[in-house]
């Protein structure tokens, strides 16, 4: 396993991290508490030291479970959490987004509650969870700085939601030199990641990028196949047919990344992201121990060559030669789509109330 530091901080992360949204919630299928703890500890055995959770995941259950699993390992791991949702006073309606609460006072109180659940004296990374630009005012920025000064937080990040707040938020985080920005980014969804690479270059910011969903929800690691389709027992079972069909066609166009057995497609999807200098760590969605063993090794497989990167870019530019979209080509922004249009990104701003989207 290779390691990187986040932004200008001294917080070190393994190049492959563990997204703890899969434990303490039922978003990715049910598993027992014992199974979840075993999964986390297997990740440690495979060299993973970066663990990313959030207070809203399972309404605190993910944090509690992670804290339990990491007991005795605290000095050897890097822990991140997220704050910004008021699940304390609002019931969860399915996977719908809860009301957000992002003020200086809330950030502090929510962080303290997260530390209690984690049973830790500090977190290495504190991220604002799906915050919108207008919500992150001077009081919020001051609260974040104070938490760092007091040693309760090692570094500051901003986790972006693809249908909640995206381009303007990431740009603000980079311009304010947050240590990290977490985003959805993969071989099938490149535009926003590329946009933030441009922002980092333009501003000279030290912000690190943390991609999640590197396998496009199971397409790029071949856990979603023509055989599985809508039989999946999680949120992917509700995707439109076009998402499956276009994904399978795009996957075939990327077979050259397997490099004659040097790396699997699942590893190549992670290696593609790690081939960008600004990317510090990638957080896949692990389902099994076998996933962890295979994908943790992606840190050490060959990064993509310049020729491979250019070929990937050409394929994406041409939509992989496919003349239809995948039925999910909507992206809400914090300013009604103006930031999407200004960036020249071929997406549509989603209509409807802001809190109609899922939290991740």
GUTORDO-11308 format. One line per field, with one value per residue (C-alpha): residue number from 0; residue in one letter; x, y, z. Coordinates in Angstrom, 1 decimal. Layout:
<nodes>
seq	[NUM | ...] .
type	[a | ...] .
east	[X | ...] .
north	[Y | ...] .
up	[Z | ...] .
</nodes>
This chain:
<nodes>
seq	[0 | 1 | 2 | 3 | 4 | 5 | 6 | 7 | 8 | 9 | 10 | 11 | 12 | 13 | 14 | 15 | 16 | 17 | 18 | 19 | 20 | 21 | 22 | 23 | 24 | 25 | 26 | 27 | 28 | 29 | 30 | 31 | 32 | 33 | 34 | 35 | 36 | 37 | 38 | 39 | 40 | 41 | 42 | 43 | 44 | 45 | 46 | 47 | 48 | 49 | 50 | 51 | 52 | 53 | 54 | 55 | 56 | 57 | 58 | 59 | 60 | 61 | 62 | 63 | 64 | 65 | 66 | 67 | 68 | 69 | 70 | 71 | 72 | 73 | 74 | 75 | 76 | 77 | 78 | 79 | 80 | 81 | 82 | 83 | 84 | 85 | 86 | 87 | 88 | 89 | 90 | 91 | 92 | 93 | 94 | 95 | 96 | 97 | 98 | 99 | 100 | 101 | 102 | 103 | 104 | 105 | 106 | 107 | 108 | 109 | 110 | 111 | 112 | 113 | 114 | 115 | 116 | 117 | 118 | 119 | 120 | 121 | 122 | 123 | 124 | 125 | 126 | 127 | 128 | 129 | 130 | 131 | 132 | 133 | 134 | 135 | 136 | 137 | 138 | 139 | 140 | 141 | 142 | 143 | 144 | 145 | 146 | 147 | 148 | 149 | 150 | 151 | 152 | 153 | 154 | 155 | 156 | 157 | 158 | 159 | 160 | 161 | 162 | 163 | 164 | 165 | 166 | 167 | 168 | 169 | 170 | 171 | 172 | 173 | 174 | 175 | 176 | 177 | 178 | 179 | 180 | 181 | 182 | 183 | 184 | 185 | 186 | 187 | 188 | 189 | 190 | 191 | 192 | 193 | 194 | 195 | 196 | 197 | 198 | 199 | 200 | 201 | 202 | 203 | 204 | 205 | 206 | 207 | 208 | 209 | 210 | 211 | 212 | 213 | 214 | 215 | 216 | 217 | 218 | 219 | 220 | 221 | 222 | 223 | 224 | 225 | 226 | 227 | 228 | 229 | 230 | 231 | 232 | 233 | 234 | 235 | 236 | 237 | 238 | 239 | 240 | 241 | 242 | 243 | 244 | 245 | 246 | 247 | 248 | 249 | 250 | 251 | 252 | 253 | 254 | 255 | 256 | 257 | 258 | 259 | 260 | 261 | 262 | 263 | 264 | 265 | 266 | 267 | 268 | 269 | 270 | 271 | 272 | 273 | 274 | 275 | 276 | 277 | 278 | 279 | 280 | 281 | 282 | 283 | 284 | 285 | 286 | 287 | 288 | 289 | 290 | 291 | 292 | 293 | 294 | 295 | 296 | 297 | 298 | 299 | 300 | 301 | 302 | 303 | 304 | 305 | 306 | 307 | 308 | 309 | 310 | 311 | 312 | 313 | 314 | 315 | 316 | 317 | 318 | 319 | 320 | 321 | 322 | 323 | 324 | 325 | 326 | 327 | 328 | 329 | 330 | 331 | 332 | 333 | 334 | 335 | 336 | 337 | 338 | 339 | 340 | 341 | 342 | 343 | 344 | 345 | 346 | 347 | 348 | 349 | 350 | 351 | 352 | 353 | 354 | 355 | 356 | 357 | 358 | 359] .
type	[x | x | x | x | x | x | x | x | x | x | x | x | x | x | x | x | x | x | x | x | x | x | x | x | x | x | x | x | x | x | x | x | x | x | x | x | x | x | x | x | x | x | x | x | x | x | x | x | x | x | x | x | x | x | x | x | x | x | x | x | x | x | x | x | x | x | x | x | x | x | x | x | x | x | x | x | x | x | x | x | x | x | x | x | x | x | x | x | x | x | x | x | x | x | x | x | x | x | x | x | x | x | x | x | x | x | x | x | x | x | x | x | x | x | x | x | x | x | x | x | x | x | x | x | x | x | x | x | x | x | x | x | x | x | x | x | x | x | x | x | x | x | x | x | x | x | x | x | x | x | x | x | x | x | x | x | x | x | x | x | x | x | x | x | x | x | x | x | x | x | x | x | x | x | x | x | x | x | x | x | x | x | x | x | x | x | x | x | x | x | x | x | x | x | x | x | x | x | x | x | x | x | x | x | x | x | x | x | x | x | x | x | x | x | x | x | x | x | x | x | x | x | x | x | x | x | x | x | x | x | x | x | x | x | x | x | x | x | x | x | x | x | x | x | x | x | x | x | x | x | x | x | x | x | x | x | x | x | x | x | x | x | x | x | x | x | x | x | x | x | x | x | x | x | x | x | x | x | x | x | x | x | x | x | x | x | x | x | x | x | x | x | x | x | x | x | x | x | x | x | x | x | x | x | x | x | x | x | x | x | x | x | x | x | x | x | x | x | x | x | x | x | x | x | x | x | x | x | x | x | x | x | x | x | x | x | x | x | x | x | x | x | x | x | x | x | x | x | x | x | x | x | x | x | x | x | x | x | x | x] .
east	[0.0 | 1.2 | 0.3 | -0.3 | -1.0 | -4.1 | -3.6 | -1.2 | -2.0 | 0.2 | -2.7 | -1.6 | -4.0 | -3.7 | -4.2 | -7.2 | -9.6 | -12.6 | -16.0 | -17.9 | -21.3 | -21.5 | -21.5 | -24.2 | -26.6 | -28.7 | -27.9 | -25.7 | -27.5 | -27.8 | -24.9 | -24.5 | -22.5 | -20.0 | -19.6 | -19.1 | -16.4 | -14.7 | -14.8 | -13.1 | -10.4 | -9.7 | -9.2 | -6.5 | -4.9 | -4.7 | -2.9 | -5.9 | -5.5 | -8.0 | -11.6 | -14.3 | -17.7 | -20.4 | -22.7 | -25.9 | -24.9 | -27.3 | -28.0 | -24.7 | -24.6 | -21.7 | -19.6 | -20.3 | -19.5 | -16.3 | -15.1 | -15.7 | -13.9 | -10.9 | -10.4 | -6.8 | -5.8 | -6.4 | -2.7 | -2.4 | -5.4 | -6.8 | -10.4 | -12.7 | -16.3 | -18.9 | -21.4 | -24.2 | -27.5 | -30.1 | -31.1 | -31.5 | -34.8 | -36.1 | -37.2 | -35.6 | -38.0 | -36.4 | -33.2 | -34.4 | -32.2 | -32.7 | -32.8 | -29.4 | -28.0 | -24.8 | -23.9 | -20.8 | -22.6 | -24.0 | -20.6 | -19.1 | -21.9 | -22.2 | -18.5 | -18.5 | -21.3 | -19.4 | -16.4 | -18.5 | -19.9 | -16.5 | -15.1 | -12.1 | -10.5 | -10.1 | -10.8 | -8.2 | -10.5 | -13.8 | -15.9 | -18.9 | -21.5 | -23.2 | -23.0 | -24.1 | -22.1 | -24.5 | -24.5 | -20.7 | -20.3 | -17.6 | -19.1 | -18.8 | -15.2 | -14.3 | -15.7 | -13.7 | -10.5 | -11.2 | -11.8 | -8.4 | -6.7 | -8.1 | -6.8 | -10.3 | -9.8 | -6.6 | -7.8 | -10.8 | -12.7 | -15.9 | -17.8 | -19.9 | -23.2 | -23.8 | -27.4 | -27.3 | -24.3 | -21.4 | -19.3 | -19.6 | -19.1 | -16.0 | -14.6 | -15.1 | -13.5 | -10.4 | -10.2 | -10.5 | -7.8 | -9.7 | -7.4 | -9.7 | -12.7 | -14.6 | -16.5 | -18.0 | -15.5 | -14.8 | -14.0 | -17.7 | -18.1 | -15.0 | -16.2 | -16.5 | -13.2 | -11.5 | -13.1 | -11.7 | -8.3 | -8.5 | -9.5 | -6.6 | -4.2 | -5.7 | -5.7 | -2.5 | -4.4 | -3.0 | -6.4 | -6.4 | -9.2 | -10.9 | -12.9 | -15.7 | -17.8 | -14.7 | -16.5 | -19.6 | -21.8 | -20.6 | -20.3 | -16.5 | -15.8 | -18.3 | -20.5 | -23.4 | -23.7 | -26.3 | -27.2 | -27.7 | -29.6 | -32.5 | -32.1 | -29.8 | -31.2 | -30.0 | -30.6 | -28.9 | -31.9 | -33.9 | -31.6 | -33.0 | -32.4 | -30.2 | -27.8 | -27.1 | -27.0 | -24.7 | -22.4 | -21.9 | -21.0 | -18.6 | -16.9 | -16.1 | -14.4 | -12.1 | -10.9 | -7.4 | -6.9 | -6.6 | -3.1 | -2.8 | -3.5 | -1.3 | -4.4 | -8.0 | -10.7 | -11.6 | -8.0 | -7.7 | -10.7 | -8.9 | -5.5 | -7.0 | -8.0 | -4.7 | -2.9 | -3.9 | -1.4 | -4.2 | -5.9 | -4.8 | -7.0 | -9.9 | -12.8 | -14.5 | -17.7 | -16.6 | -19.1 | -16.8 | -13.4 | -12.5 | -13.3 | -10.9 | -8.1 | -8.3 | -8.9 | -6.4 | -3.8 | -4.7 | -2.3 | 0.6 | -0.5 | 0.8 | -0.7 | -2.1 | 0.4 | 0.2 | -1.0 | -3.7 | -4.9 | -5.1 | -7.1 | -9.5 | -10.0 | -10.7 | -13.3 | -15.0 | -15.0 | -16.8 | -19.2 | -17.5 | -19.1 | -22.6 | -25.2 | -27.6 | -27.3 | -27.6 | -30.8 | -29.1 | -27.7 | -28.9 | -26.8 | -28.1 | -25.9 | -26.0 | -26.8 | -29.6 | -27.3 | -25.3 | -22.1 | -22.7 | -23.3 | -20.3 | -18.1 | -19.3 | -20.3 | -22.9 | -25.3 | -28.7 | -29.6 | -32.2 | -35.5 | -37.4 | -36.8 | -33.2 | -34.0 | -35.5 | -32.1 | -30.5 | -27.7 | -25.0] .
north	[0.0 | 3.5 | 6.6 | 10.3 | 13.4 | 15.5 | 19.1 | 21.1 | 19.0 | 16.2 | 13.7 | 10.6 | 8.4 | 5.0 | 5.3 | 3.0 | 3.8 | 2.2 | 3.9 | 3.1 | 4.0 | 0.2 | -0.6 | 0.6 | 1.2 | -1.0 | 1.0 | -1.7 | -4.8 | -6.1 | -7.5 | -8.3 | -6.1 | -9.0 | -9.2 | -5.4 | -5.5 | -8.4 | -6.5 | -3.4 | -5.5 | -7.4 | -4.0 | -3.2 | -6.5 | -5.6 | -2.3 | 0.1 | 2.8 | 5.4 | 5.0 | 7.4 | 7.6 | 10.2 | 11.0 | 10.5 | 7.0 | 4.8 | 7.9 | 7.4 | 3.6 | 3.6 | 5.8 | 3.6 | 0.4 | 1.9 | 3.0 | -0.5 | -2.1 | 0.3 | -0.2 | -0.9 | 0.4 | 4.2 | 5.2 | 3.2 | 4.5 | 7.8 | 8.4 | 10.8 | 11.7 | 14.1 | 16.5 | 18.7 | 16.8 | 17.0 | 13.4 | 14.0 | 15.9 | 14.4 | 10.9 | 9.2 | 8.7 | 5.8 | 7.0 | 10.6 | 13.5 | 14.8 | 18.5 | 20.0 | 22.1 | 23.8 | 26.6 | 27.2 | 26.1 | 23.0 | 22.0 | 22.1 | 20.2 | 17.6 | 17.0 | 16.5 | 14.0 | 12.2 | 11.9 | 10.4 | 7.8 | 7.0 | 6.9 | 9.0 | 12.2 | 13.6 | 12.8 | 13.2 | 14.6 | 16.5 | 17.0 | 19.2 | 16.8 | 18.0 | 21.6 | 24.3 | 27.4 | 29.8 | 27.7 | 27.9 | 31.4 | 33.0 | 31.4 | 27.9 | 28.5 | 30.0 | 26.9 | 24.6 | 26.6 | 26.5 | 22.7 | 22.3 | 24.7 | 22.7 | 19.4 | 17.9 | 17.8 | 17.2 | 18.4 | 19.9 | 18.5 | 19.0 | 16.0 | 16.8 | 15.2 | 14.8 | 15.9 | 18.2 | 20.6 | 20.1 | 22.5 | 25.8 | 23.9 | 22.1 | 25.3 | 27.1 | 24.4 | 24.5 | 28.3 | 28.3 | 25.6 | 22.9 | 19.9 | 17.6 | 17.5 | 14.2 | 13.6 | 10.9 | 10.3 | 7.3 | 6.3 | 6.7 | 10.1 | 12.2 | 15.7 | 17.0 | 15.5 | 17.1 | 20.4 | 20.3 | 19.4 | 22.6 | 24.6 | 23.3 | 24.2 | 27.6 | 28.5 | 26.7 | 25.2 | 22.3 | 20.6 | 16.9 | 15.0 | 11.9 | 10.1 | 7.7 | 5.3 | 4.5 | 1.4 | 3.3 | 1.4 | -2.0 | -1.7 | -1.3 | -4.1 | -6.4 | -7.0 | -5.5 | -7.6 | -8.4 | -11.4 | -9.5 | -6.5 | -5.4 | -8.4 | -6.4 | -6.0 | -2.4 | 1.0 | 0.0 | -2.3 | 0.8 | 2.2 | 2.7 | 0.0 | 2.4 | 2.7 | -1.0 | -1.3 | 1.7 | 0.7 | -2.8 | -1.4 | 1.2 | -1.5 | -3.6 | -0.5 | -0.3 | -3.9 | -2.7 | -1.4 | -4.9 | -5.0 | -8.7 | -9.8 | -7.2 | -5.5 | -6.5 | -4.1 | -3.3 | -2.4 | -0.4 | 1.7 | 2.7 | 3.1 | 5.5 | 7.8 | 7.4 | 8.4 | 12.0 | 13.8 | 15.6 | 12.3 | 11.3 | 8.3 | 6.4 | 5.0 | 2.0 | 0.5 | -2.9 | -5.7 | -8.6 | -9.5 | -10.5 | -7.0 | -5.6 | -7.9 | -7.2 | -3.4 | -2.7 | -4.0 | -1.4 | 1.0 | -1.1 | -2.1 | -0.1 | 3.4 | 4.2 | 5.2 | 8.5 | 6.5 | 4.8 | 8.0 | 9.6 | 6.7 | 6.9 | 10.6 | 10.1 | 7.4 | 9.6 | 12.6 | 10.4 | 8.9 | 5.5 | 5.6 | 5.3 | 7.6 | 7.6 | 8.6 | 6.4 | 7.9 | 9.5 | 12.6 | 15.1 | 17.1 | 19.7 | 22.6 | 25.1 | 28.0 | 26.6 | 25.2 | 28.4 | 26.8 | 23.8 | 26.0 | 28.2 | 25.2 | 23.9 | 20.6 | 18.7 | 18.1 | 19.3 | 21.0 | 18.9 | 20.6 | 20.2 | 20.8 | 20.6 | 18.1 | 15.5 | 13.8 | 11.1 | 12.1 | 10.2] .
up	[0.0 | -0.9 | 1.1 | 0.5 | 2.6 | 2.4 | 1.2 | 3.4 | 6.4 | 7.9 | 7.7 | 5.9 | 4.0 | 2.3 | -1.4 | -1.1 | 1.6 | 3.2 | 2.8 | 5.9 | 4.4 | 3.7 | 7.5 | 9.9 | 7.0 | 4.6 | 1.5 | 0.2 | 1.5 | 5.1 | 7.1 | 10.8 | 13.1 | 13.5 | 9.7 | 9.5 | 12.2 | 10.4 | 7.1 | 8.6 | 10.3 | 7.1 | 5.4 | 8.1 | 7.4 | 3.7 | 4.4 | 4.3 | 7.0 | 5.8 | 7.0 | 6.0 | 7.7 | 8.4 | 11.3 | 9.2 | 8.1 | 10.0 | 12.2 | 14.1 | 13.8 | 11.2 | 13.5 | 16.6 | 14.6 | 13.2 | 16.6 | 17.9 | 15.0 | 15.3 | 19.1 | 19.6 | 16.1 | 16.7 | 16.3 | 13.1 | 11.2 | 9.8 | 10.5 | 8.6 | 9.4 | 8.0 | 9.6 | 8.3 | 8.6 | 11.4 | 11.9 | 15.6 | 15.1 | 11.8 | 10.9 | 7.9 | 4.9 | 2.9 | 1.4 | 1.0 | 2.0 | 5.6 | 6.4 | 6.5 | 9.4 | 8.6 | 11.0 | 13.1 | 16.3 | 14.6 | 13.2 | 16.6 | 18.5 | 15.7 | 15.8 | 19.5 | 19.2 | 16.5 | 18.7 | 21.5 | 19.1 | 17.7 | 21.2 | 20.0 | 21.1 | 17.6 | 14.0 | 11.3 | 8.7 | 9.3 | 6.2 | 5.5 | 4.2 | 1.0 | 2.1 | -0.4 | -1.0 | 0.6 | 3.8 | 4.4 | 5.8 | 8.0 | 11.1 | 9.7 | 8.4 | 11.8 | 13.6 | 11.4 | 12.2 | 15.9 | 15.9 | 14.2 | 16.7 | 19.6 | 18.2 | 17.8 | 14.0 | 12.0 | 8.6 | 6.9 | 3.9 | 1.9 | 0.7 | -2.4 | -3.4 | -7.2 | -7.0 | -4.1 | -4.5 | -6.8 | -9.0 | -7.1 | -3.8 | -5.0 | -6.5 | -3.2 | -1.2 | -3.5 | -3.5 | 0.3 | 0.4 | 2.2 | 2.7 | 0.7 | -1.6 | -1.9 | -5.1 | -7.4 | -10.1 | -12.3 | -15.9 | -16.8 | -15.0 | -15.7 | -16.3 | -12.8 | -11.7 | -14.7 | -13.8 | -10.3 | -11.7 | -13.8 | -10.7 | -8.7 | -11.5 | -12.0 | -8.3 | -7.3 | -4.4 | -2.4 | -2.0 | -2.4 | -4.3 | -2.8 | -5.4 | -4.4 | -6.5 | -8.6 | -10.1 | -11.2 | -8.7 | -9.8 | -13.5 | -13.7 | -11.3 | -13.1 | -10.1 | -12.1 | -15.2 | -17.9 | -15.7 | -12.4 | -13.9 | -11.7 | -9.4 | -7.1 | -3.6 | -3.1 | -4.8 | -8.0 | -8.7 | -9.5 | -12.1 | -15.6 | -18.2 | -20.2 | -17.3 | -17.4 | -21.2 | -21.9 | -18.9 | -20.3 | -23.7 | -22.3 | -20.2 | -23.3 | -24.8 | -21.7 | -21.7 | -22.8 | -19.3 | -17.9 | -19.4 | -20.0 | -16.4 | -14.8 | -13.3 | -13.1 | -14.4 | -10.8 | -10.1 | -13.3 | -12.4 | -9.2 | -10.8 | -13.3 | -10.5 | -8.7 | -11.9 | -11.2 | -8.9 | -7.0 | -6.0 | -2.5 | -1.8 | -3.5 | -1.5 | -3.2 | -2.0 | -0.5 | -0.3 | 0.6 | 1.9 | -1.7 | -2.8 | -0.2 | -1.1 | -4.8 | -4.7 | -1.9 | -4.3 | -6.8 | -5.0 | -6.3 | -9.8 | -12.7 | -13.0 | -16.4 | -19.0 | -20.9 | -23.9 | -21.9 | -20.3 | -23.8 | -25.1 | -22.1 | -22.7 | -26.4 | -25.6 | -23.0 | -25.4 | -28.0 | -25.3 | -26.0 | -29.5 | -28.0 | -29.4 | -26.4 | -22.8 | -19.7 | -18.4 | -15.4 | -17.1 | -14.5 | -12.1 | -9.7 | -8.8 | -6.0 | -8.4 | -10.5 | -13.2 | -13.8 | -12.7 | -15.0 | -18.0 | -17.2 | -17.0 | -20.3 | -18.8 | -20.8 | -17.9 | -16.9 | -13.7 | -11.9 | -11.3 | -8.0 | -4.4 | -3.2 | -0.5 | -2.8 | -3.5 | -1.6 | 0.7 | -1.1] .
</nodes>
